């Protein structure tokens, strides 16, 4: 889906913190936490594929600040190219093309 989603945002955390937080949150052992993490796509791979990375290794306030910055960035108005690539832009193109074809057929008859 990343080909049709722009931007791709990944919330990344360093492996040590990820294990610690998972153990604390779920009350599981380190081995259980590692098994759970290993069953998912690697965060480092996701990070390498992302357009925007939020580093969640620090404090909650640091993460919130990064989130606010990303929210501002992705809330900005779209450029005309981004708009045309969006779902709404694609539907507009299809509707205008269909209307043009219908009008052309009507004028030819």
C-alpha positions as a Markdown table, in Angstrom:
| # | Residue | x | y | z |
|---|---|---|---|---|
| 1 | Unk | 0.0 | 0.0 | 0.0 |
| 2 | Unk | 3.0 | 2.4 | 0.4 |
| 3 | Unk | 2.9 | 3.1 | -3.3 |
| 4 | Unk | -0.5 | 4.7 | -3.0 |
| 5 | Unk | 0.1 | 6.4 | 0.3 |
| 6 | Unk | 2.0 | 9.6 | 0.6 |
| 7 | Unk | 3.7 | 10.2 | 2.9 |
| 8 | Unk | 4.5 | 7.0 | 4.7 |
| 9 | Unk | 5.0 | 7.8 | 8.4 |
| 10 | Unk | 6.8 | 5.3 | 10.7 |
| 11 | Unk | 7.0 | 5.6 | 14.4 |
| 12 | Unk | 10.4 | 4.1 | 15.2 |
| 13 | Unk | 12.0 | 3.0 | 18.5 |
| 14 | Unk | 15.4 | 1.5 | 19.3 |
| 15 | Unk | 15.3 | -2.3 | 19.8 |
| 16 | Unk | 16.3 | -2.1 | 23.5 |
| 17 | Unk | 13.5 | 0.4 | 24.4 |
| 18 | Unk | 11.0 | -1.6 | 22.3 |
| 19 | Unk | 11.7 | -4.8 | 24.3 |
| 20 | Unk | 11.5 | -2.9 | 27.6 |
| 21 | Unk | 8.3 | -1.2 | 26.8 |
| 22 | Unk | 6.6 | -4.4 | 25.5 |
| 23 | Unk | 7.6 | -6.3 | 28.6 |
| 24 | Unk | 6.3 | -3.6 | 30.9 |
| 25 | Unk | 3.1 | -3.1 | 29.0 |
| 26 | Unk | 2.2 | -6.8 | 28.5 |
| 27 | Unk | 3.9 | -8.2 | 31.6 |
| 28 | Unk | 5.8 | -10.7 | 29.4 |
| 29 | Unk | 9.2 | -12.2 | 29.5 |
| 30 | Unk | 12.1 | -10.9 | 27.4 |
| 31 | Unk | 11.9 | -14.0 | 25.2 |
| 32 | Unk | 8.1 | -13.6 | 24.7 |
| 33 | Unk | 8.6 | -9.9 | 23.8 |
| 34 | Unk | 11.4 | -10.8 | 21.4 |
| 35 | Unk | 9.3 | -13.5 | 19.7 |
| 36 | Unk | 6.4 | -11.1 | 19.3 |
| 37 | Unk | 8.7 | -8.4 | 17.7 |
| 38 | Unk | 10.4 | -11.0 | 15.5 |
| 39 | Unk | 7.0 | -12.0 | 14.1 |
| 40 | Unk | 6.6 | -8.5 | 12.6 |
| 41 | Unk | 8.4 | -6.7 | 9.8 |
| 42 | Unk | 11.6 | -5.2 | 11.2 |
| 43 | Unk | 11.3 | -1.6 | 12.3 |
| 44 | Unk | 14.6 | -0.7 | 10.7 |
| 45 | Unk | 13.3 | -1.9 | 7.3 |
| 46 | Unk | 10.1 | 0.1 | 7.8 |
| 47 | Unk | 12.2 | 3.1 | 8.8 |
| 48 | Unk | 14.3 | 2.8 | 5.6 |
| 49 | Unk | 11.1 | 2.8 | 3.5 |
| 50 | Unk | 9.4 | 5.8 | 5.3 |
| 51 | Unk | 9.1 | 9.3 | 4.1 |
| 52 | Unk | 8.8 | 10.6 | 7.6 |
| 53 | Unk | 10.1 | 8.9 | 10.8 |
| 54 | Unk | 9.0 | 9.8 | 14.3 |
| 55 | Unk | 11.6 | 8.6 | 16.8 |
| 56 | Unk | 9.8 | 7.2 | 19.8 |
| 57 | Unk | 13.0 | 6.3 | 21.8 |
| 58 | Unk | 12.8 | 9.5 | 23.9 |
| 59 | Unk | 10.3 | 10.9 | 26.3 |
| 60 | Unk | 6.5 | 11.0 | 25.6 |
| 61 | Unk | 6.8 | 14.8 | 25.3 |
| 62 | Unk | 9.5 | 14.4 | 22.6 |
| 63 | Unk | 7.3 | 12.1 | 20.7 |
| 64 | Unk | 4.3 | 14.4 | 21.0 |
| 65 | Unk | 6.4 | 17.3 | 19.7 |
| 66 | Unk | 7.5 | 15.3 | 16.7 |
| 67 | Unk | 3.9 | 14.2 | 16.1 |
| 68 | Unk | 2.8 | 17.9 | 16.1 |
| 69 | Unk | 5.5 | 18.7 | 13.6 |
| 70 | Unk | 4.5 | 15.8 | 11.3 |
| 71 | Unk | 0.8 | 16.7 | 11.6 |
| 72 | Unk | 1.5 | 20.3 | 10.5 |
| 73 | Unk | 3.6 | 18.9 | 7.6 |
| 74 | Unk | 0.9 | 16.5 | 6.4 |
| 75 | Unk | -1.9 | 19.0 | 6.9 |
| 76 | Unk | -0.4 | 21.5 | 4.5 |
| 77 | Unk | -2.3 | 22.1 | 1.3 |
| 78 | Unk | -1.5 | 19.7 | -1.5 |
| 79 | Unk | 0.4 | 20.8 | -4.6 |
| 80 | Unk | -1.5 | 20.3 | -7.8 |
| 81 | Unk | 0.5 | 17.2 | -8.6 |
| 82 | Unk | -0.3 | 15.7 | -5.2 |
| 83 | Unk | -3.9 | 16.6 | -5.6 |
| 84 | Unk | -4.1 | 14.8 | -9.0 |
| 85 | Unk | -2.5 | 11.7 | -7.5 |
| 86 | Unk | -5.0 | 11.7 | -4.7 |
| 87 | Unk | -8.2 | 9.7 | -4.7 |
| 88 | Unk | -10.2 | 12.9 | -5.0 |
| 89 | Unk | -8.1 | 14.1 | -7.9 |
| 90 | Unk | -8.3 | 10.7 | -9.7 |
| 91 | Unk | -12.1 | 10.8 | -9.3 |
| 92 | Unk | -12.2 | 14.4 | -10.7 |
| 93 | Unk | -10.2 | 13.3 | -13.7 |
| 94 | Unk | -12.5 | 10.3 | -14.4 |
| 95 | Unk | -15.6 | 12.4 | -14.0 |
| 96 | Unk | -14.3 | 15.2 | -16.3 |
| 97 | Unk | -13.2 | 12.6 | -18.9 |
| 98 | Unk | -16.6 | 10.9 | -18.7 |
| 99 | Unk | -18.4 | 14.2 | -19.1 |
| 100 | Unk | -16.2 | 15.2 | -22.0 |
| 101 | Unk | -16.9 | 11.9 | -23.8 |
| 102 | Unk | -20.7 | 12.2 | -23.3 |
| 103 | Unk | -20.7 | 15.8 | -24.5 |
| 104 | Unk | -18.6 | 14.9 | -27.5 |
| 105 | Unk | -20.9 | 12.0 | -28.4 |
| 106 | Unk | -24.0 | 14.3 | -28.0 |
| 107 | Unk | -22.4 | 16.9 | -30.3 |
| 108 | Unk | -21.6 | 14.3 | -32.9 |
| 109 | Unk | -25.2 | 13.0 | -33.1 |
